[in-house]
Amino acid sequence: MRGLLISQMDPPLDRDDDFHAWYDDEHIPVRLVLPGFESALRYQSTGSATRFLVCYFIDDLDVLKSADYQQIKAEPGPRTERMLGEVRDFTRFTCELTADTADHPLADHSPADYLVVHVVQCHPEGAGEFERRSASIAKVLVDSGASWVRVRGYRTFGANVGGAWTHISLYESSGSLGGLPRLPDAEGLEQESWWDYRVIRRAHSATGEVTQLQP
């Protein structure tokens, strides 16, 4: 099963350089060498959301149960412990893929310029209808010929940090974030939020290199 590991953090403003160096030199590389982690994209908020976000795209969710990944979590090292002790507004969610507008699940993960993250808390009985409705709207957006290039829908699972979100959708755009329709109210939808970001880093397991796109 394909999936997503998504996390937000807000370091002190005077520690941004250390934060980026830690992510580029340690946090991303030690994960992308594990079979199952396919690529990583990092983003910076363009609005009121937590300043930095990372998306790890996963080919095989079993990697999260592997001994190597569990060791990374259990023995983070002094640099990671220090950085995690300094950041605020930490969130972390593991998710399984429910829908993807790409023609093939292994389509290129090269980032669009901008990302809208839609997070939702659904009652269990309303989850299926929400997923069907979201997938339908996503297809319309991508087929419209506007700047929306890809939409992926996910269902969260496991022990997460940062809220009771049951679904996370990633709306990728090559240009302006304008024109994204807010989904109509639906029975069983308890709460939702929208976060706007622009891409600043990308990395792929094939090379292990982190490419800086923005400061």
C-alpha positions in Angstrom: 0.0 0.0 0.0 1.3 3.4 -1.0 1.2 6.2 1.6 2.4 9.4 3.1 4.3 10.6 6.1 3.5 14.3 6.6 4.8 16.6 9.4 4.9 20.3 10.3 7.4 22.2 12.5 8.1 25.8 13.4 11.7 26.4 14.5 12.8 29.7 16.2 13.3 32.4 13.6 17.0 32.7 14.4 17.5 28.9 13.9 16.2 28.6 10.4 19.7 27.9 8.9 20.4 25.1 11.5 16.9 23.7 10.9 17.3 23.5 7.1 20.8 22.0 7.5 19.5 19.3 9.8 16.7 18.4 7.4 18.9 18.4 4.3 21.9 16.6 5.9 20.2 14.2 8.3 16.4 14.0 8.5 15.7 13.3 4.8 18.8 11.2 3.9 18.4 8.7 6.7 14.8 8.0 5.6 15.3 7.9 1.9 17.9 5.1 2.1 15.2 2.8 3.5 13.4 0.6 0.9 9.8 1.9 0.8 10.6 5.7 1.0 10.3 7.0 -2.5 10.8 10.8 -2.3 10.5 13.8 0.0 9.2 17.4 -0.6 9.6 20.3 1.8 7.4 23.3 1.9 7.2 26.8 3.5 3.9 28.3 4.5 2.5 31.2 2.4 -0.2 31.9 4.9 -1.0 31.3 8.6 -0.2 27.6 8.7 2.8 26.2 10.6 5.9 27.5 8.8 7.5 24.3 7.5 6.0 21.1 6.2 7.5 17.9 4.8 5.9 15.2 2.8 7.5 11.8 2.5 5.9 9.7 -0.3 6.1 6.0 0.5 5.9 3.1 -2.0 5.4 0.5 0.7 3.9 1.4 4.1 5.5 -1.7 5.6 8.7 0.3 5.9 7.2 2.1 8.9 7.1 -1.3 10.7 10.7 -2.1 9.7 13.5 -2.5 12.3 15.6 0.1 10.6 12.8 2.7 10.7 11.9 1.9 14.3 15.6 2.4 15.2 15.6 5.8 13.6 12.6 6.7 15.8 13.9 5.1 19.0 17.5 6.4 18.6 17.2 9.8 17.0 20.7 11.1 17.9 21.7 14.3 19.7 21.2 16.6 16.8 17.7 15.5 16.2 16.8 15.5 19.8 18.0 19.1 20.1 16.2 20.3 17.0 12.9 18.6 18.0 13.3 20.2 21.5 13.4 23.6 19.9 10.5 23.5 17.3 6.9 24.5 18.0 3.6 23.3 16.6 4.9 19.9 15.7 2.5 17.6 13.8 3.0 14.2 12.4 0.6 11.9 10.4 0.9 8.6 8.7 -1.5 8.0 5.8 -2.6 5.5 3.2 -3.4 6.6 -0.3 -7.1 6.6 -1.3 -7.1 8.5 -4.6 -4.6 10.0 -7.1 -5.4 11.9 -10.2 -2.1 10.8 -11.8 -2.4 8.3 -14.6 -0.1 5.9 -12.9 0.7 5.5 -9.2 4.4 5.7 -9.9 4.1 9.0 -11.8 6.8 11.6 -11.3 6.9 13.2 -7.9 8.5 16.4 -9.2 6.9 19.1 -7.2 4.5 21.8 -8.5 5.3 25.2 -7.2 2.5 25.4 -4.7 0.6 23.0 -2.4 -2.8 23.3 -0.7 -3.2 20.8 2.2 -6.9 20.0 3.0 -7.3 18.3 6.4 -10.6 16.9 7.6 -12.1 15.1 10.5 -15.0 12.8 9.4 -17.3 10.5 11.4 -16.5 6.9 10.3 -19.9 6.5 8.7 -19.2 9.5 6.5 -15.7 8.6 5.4 -16.5 6.7 2.3 -18.8 9.5 0.9 -16.2 12.1 1.6 -13.5 10.1 -0.2 -15.7 9.6 -3.3 -16.8 13.3 -3.3 -13.2 14.6 -2.9 -11.9 12.3 -5.7 -14.6 13.5 -8.1 -13.8 17.2 -7.4 -10.1 16.5 -7.7 -10.6 15.0 -11.2 -12.6 18.0 -12.3 -9.9 20.4 -11.1 -7.1 18.6 -12.8 -9.1 18.1 -16.1 -10.0 21.8 -16.1 -6.7 22.9 -17.7 -6.1 25.4 -14.9 -2.9 25.4 -12.8 -3.9 22.3 -10.7 -1.6 19.5 -11.8 -2.2 16.7 -9.3 -4.4 15.8 -6.3 -3.8 13.0 -3.9 -6.2 11.9 -1.2 -5.1 10.0 2.0 -6.7 8.4 5.0 -4.8 8.7 8.3 -4.0 5.8 10.5 -2.0 4.9 13.6 -0.9 7.2 16.5 -0.7 10.7 15.1 0.2 14.1 16.6 -1.5 17.4 15.8 -5.2 16.8 15.7 -8.0 14.4 15.0 -7.7 14.6 11.3 -9.0 11.5 9.5 -8.2 12.6 5.9 -5.5 14.7 4.3 -5.6 15.8 0.6 -2.7 17.3 -1.3 -3.6 19.8 -4.1 -0.6 20.6 -6.2 -0.5 23.7 -8.3 1.9 25.1 -10.9 0.8 28.7 -10.3 -1.6 30.7 -8.2 -3.5 29.0 -5.4 -6.7 30.8 -6.4 -9.7 29.0 -7.7 -9.7 26.0 -5.4 -13.4 25.3 -4.5 -14.2 24.7 -0.9 -16.0 21.4 -0.6 -19.7 21.7 0.4 -20.8 20.8 3.8 -21.5 17.1 4.2 -23.1 15.0 6.9 -20.4 13.5 9.2 -17.8 16.3 8.5 -16.8 17.6 12.0 -14.0 20.0 11.1 -11.6 20.9 8.4 -8.8 23.3 7.6 -6.8 24.5 4.6 -3.0 25.2 4.6 -1.2 27.0 1.8 2.5 26.2 1.0 5.2 26.7 -1.6 7.9 24.1 -2.3 11.5 24.8 -1.0 13.2 21.4 -1.3 12.9 18.1 -3.1 14.7 14.8 -2.8 14.4 11.3 -4.4 15.6 8.0 -3.1 17.2 7.2 -6.5 19.9 9.9 -5.9 19.6 10.7 -2.2 20.4 14.3 -2.9 18.4 17.2 -1.6 17.8 20.0 -4.1 17.2 23.5 -2.8 14.5 25.3 -4.7 13.9 28.2 -2.3 16.0 29.7 0.6 
